[in-house]
Amino acid sequence: MNNKMSRRLFLAGLSALPLAVRWSFASATKSNLMFAGTYTNKGSSKGIYAYRWNPASGTLESLGLAAETSNPTFLAISPDQHHLYAVNEVGVYNGAKTGSVSAFSIDHASGKLTLKNVLPTDGGGPAHLAVDHTGKSVIVANYGGGSISSYAVQADGSLQGPVSHFQFSGHGPNPERQTTPHAHCATVSPDNRFVLVNDLGLDRVWVFRLDAAKGTLTANTPPFYESEPGAGPRHFAFHPNGKWAYSVNEMGSSVDALAWDRSN
């Protein structure tokens, strides 16, 4: 099957997704499972939906609702593919002004998710999370709250914490979109020693040292990279060689190509 036909069939399979999907996918390649996160405060969506990918035909088989949970708008799967973590993009959790993060175990036969636990993120509107390369820690970026929180992963896949929390402050030059910090993305470095956090509100990519065994973060020196004023850094990715990195700027519609010094 050629690439164009495979892509066409894949997109056709997406028509089975709930209307409120945010198009946040996580895949468990060992069982060809795919999970879609959705907004549950819009339309008929109820949480996380499961699909089985057929690589031969390029189609998706809908397995239905995998887990009912509130606004699971970004998903990440553990390196061993036994657990899935989701941010719950809400402004209030258990009566407090914070979002939440949920941990699930994966049933690869059925595609169903079993809830392990839910914890506050200590910041509103969490938009992104990352699992470190050992699967022992999870880092959440709170877009609305302008902060990050980290968690230690327990033996059963549940989360403990937050074990670290950093609240950013200040504003960028754009009076409409940068009046406060907006942590949009957390990225673990290839060597698992650092976490980089894109802050759309402050035009910065914060750098933290990661103790993966404990799930804790400490501020690096220097503490951040600064983009062009008003650029609005949103997402970050490392080149496979580990020497270069790329930061996508949402507001500036640009990409910063960066050299990564692994020695610091």
C-alpha positions in Angstrom: 0.0 0.0 0.0 1.4 3.4 -0.9 1.8 6.2 1.6 -1.0 8.3 0.2 -3.5 5.5 0.3 -2.5 4.6 3.9 -2.9 8.2 5.0 -6.3 8.4 3.4 -7.5 5.3 5.1 -6.1 6.5 8.5 -8.0 9.8 8.2 -11.1 7.9 7.2 -10.8 5.9 10.4 -10.6 9.2 12.4 -14.2 9.9 11.4 -15.3 7.6 14.2 -13.8 9.9 16.8 -16.0 11.9 19.2 -16.7 15.4 18.0 -14.9 17.0 21.0 -11.6 15.2 20.4 -8.6 17.4 20.8 -6.6 15.0 18.6 -4.3 14.1 21.4 -3.1 10.5 20.6 -1.0 8.0 22.5 -0.1 4.7 21.1 0.9 1.3 22.6 2.8 -0.2 19.6 3.1 -3.7 21.1 -0.7 -4.2 20.7 -1.4 -1.6 18.0 -3.6 0.3 20.4 -4.3 4.0 20.0 -6.0 6.3 22.6 -7.6 9.6 21.9 -8.1 12.3 24.5 -11.2 14.6 24.4 -12.9 17.5 25.8 -15.8 16.2 27.9 -17.4 19.6 28.5 -18.3 19.8 24.8 -20.5 17.5 22.7 -21.0 13.9 23.8 -17.5 12.9 24.7 -17.0 11.1 28.0 -13.2 10.7 28.3 -10.5 8.6 26.6 -11.4 6.5 23.6 -9.5 3.4 22.3 -8.8 2.2 18.8 -7.0 -0.7 17.2 -4.6 0.3 14.4 -4.3 -2.1 11.5 -0.9 -1.4 9.8 -1.7 -3.6 6.8 -4.9 -1.7 5.8 -4.1 1.6 7.5 -7.5 1.7 9.3 -8.6 2.1 12.8 -11.1 -0.1 14.6 -13.1 1.7 17.3 -13.0 -0.1 20.7 -15.2 2.5 22.3 -14.8 4.4 25.6 -11.6 3.2 27.4 -12.1 5.3 30.5 -14.5 8.0 31.7 -12.6 11.0 33.0 -12.9 14.8 32.8 -11.2 16.7 29.9 -8.3 14.2 29.3 -6.8 16.5 26.7 -3.2 15.2 26.6 -2.1 11.6 27.0 1.3 9.8 27.5 2.1 6.1 27.8 4.8 4.7 30.0 7.9 3.2 28.3 6.8 -0.3 29.2 3.4 0.4 27.7 1.6 -0.9 30.8 0.3 2.5 32.0 -1.3 5.6 30.5 -1.3 9.1 32.1 -3.7 11.9 31.2 -3.9 15.6 32.2 -7.4 16.6 33.2 -7.7 20.1 31.8 -10.0 21.7 34.4 -9.8 24.8 36.5 -11.2 23.3 39.7 -10.5 19.8 41.3 -12.0 18.7 44.6 -13.0 22.3 45.3 -9.6 23.8 44.8 -8.4 26.0 41.9 -6.3 23.4 40.2 -6.3 20.8 37.4 -5.6 17.1 37.9 -3.6 14.3 36.5 -4.9 10.7 36.2 -3.0 7.4 36.1 -4.4 4.3 34.4 -3.4 0.7 33.7 -3.8 -0.6 30.1 -5.6 -3.9 29.2 -4.0 -4.6 25.9 -6.6 -7.2 24.9 -9.7 -5.0 25.3 -8.2 -1.5 25.1 -9.9 -0.6 28.4 -8.2 1.6 31.0 -8.4 1.0 34.8 -8.0 4.1 37.0 -5.1 3.9 39.5 -5.4 7.3 41.0 -6.0 11.0 40.4 -3.9 13.9 41.9 -4.1 17.7 41.8 -1.6 19.4 39.5 -1.4 22.5 41.8 -2.2 24.7 38.7 -5.2 25.3 36.6 -5.7 24.1 33.0 -2.9 21.5 32.6 -2.2 21.1 28.9 0.7 18.6 28.6 2.6 15.9 30.4 5.7 13.8 29.8 6.9 10.5 31.2 10.7 10.2 31.7 12.6 7.5 29.8 12.7 5.1 32.7 9.0 5.4 33.5 9.7 6.5 37.1 8.5 10.1 36.9 5.8 12.2 35.3 6.0 16.0 34.6 2.9 18.1 34.0 2.7 21.6 32.4 -0.1 23.8 33.8 -1.0 26.2 31.0 -3.6 28.2 32.8 -1.7 28.2 36.1 1.6 29.0 34.6 3.5 26.3 36.6 4.9 22.8 36.4 4.5 19.8 38.8 6.4 16.5 38.9 5.3 13.1 40.3 7.0 9.9 41.3 5.6 6.8 39.7 4.9 4.0 42.1 5.5 0.3 41.5 1.8 -0.2 40.5 1.9 2.7 38.0 0.0 5.1 40.3 1.4 8.6 41.0 2.8 10.2 44.2 3.1 13.9 44.6 3.5 16.5 43.4 7.0 16.0 44.6 8.2 19.2 42.9 6.3 22.3 41.9 7.5 25.5 40.3 5.3 28.6 39.9 6.4 31.0 37.2 5.7 34.8 37.3 5.9 37.8 35.0 4.5 38.6 31.6 5.4 38.9 27.9 4.9 41.8 25.5 1.6 40.7 24.0 -1.2 42.4 26.1 -3.8 39.8 25.0 -2.0 36.5 25.3 1.0 37.1 27.5 -0.3 38.8 30.6 0.7 35.7 32.7 3.0 32.7 32.4 1.6 29.8 30.3 3.6 26.5 30.6 2.6 24.7 27.5 4.9 21.7 27.1 7.3 19.5 29.2 10.1 17.6 27.3 12.6 15.2 28.8 16.1 15.4 27.4 17.5 12.3 25.6 19.9 11.5 28.4 17.0 11.7 31.0 18.9 14.3 33.0 16.9 17.4 32.2 13.3 18.6 31.6 12.6 21.6 29.4 9.4 23.6 29.7 8.0 25.9 27.0 6.4 29.0 28.5 4.2 30.7 25.9 3.5 33.6 28.2 7.0 34.5 29.1 8.8 33.6 25.8 11.0 31.2 27.6 12.1 27.6 27.6 12.8 26.7 31.3 15.5 24.1 32.0 15.3 21.8 35.1 17.5 19.0 36.3 15.6 15.8 36.8 16.2 13.1 39.5 14.1 10.4 37.7 14.3 8.0 40.6 12.6 10.5 42.9 10.6 12.4 40.3 12.0 15.7 41.6 13.1 18.8 39.6 15.7 21.5 40.5 16.3 24.7 38.6 19.3 24.6 36.2 22.0 27.2 35.8 21.3 29.0 33.4 17.6 28.6 34.2 16.1 29.3 30.7 16.5 30.0 27.0 14.7 33.1 25.8 13.0 33.4 22.4 12.2 36.5 20.4 9.8 38.8 22.3 6.2 37.8 21.5 7.1 34.5 19.8 5.2 32.3 22.3 7.2 29.0 22.6 4.7 26.1 22.5 6.4 22.8 21.8 9.9 21.3 21.9 11.6 18.4 20.3 15.1 17.0 20.2 16.9 15.8 17.1 17.8 12.1 17.2 21.5 12.9 17.5 20.8 14.6 20.8 22.9 17.7 19.8 20.2 19.8 18.4 16.7 20.8 19.5 13.8 22.7 18.0 11.3 25.0 19.7 8.0 25.8 17.9 6.7 29.3 18.5 2.9 29.5 18.3 2.4 33.2 18.2 5.4 34.0 16.0 4.7 31.1 13.6 8.4 30.2 13.7 10.8 27.5 14.8 14.0 28.2 16.8 16.8 25.8 15.9 19.0 25.3 19.0 22.3 23.7 19.9 22.0 21.5 23.1 24.9 21.4 25.5 24.6 18.1 27.2 27.5 18.8 29.6 25.6 21.4 31.7 
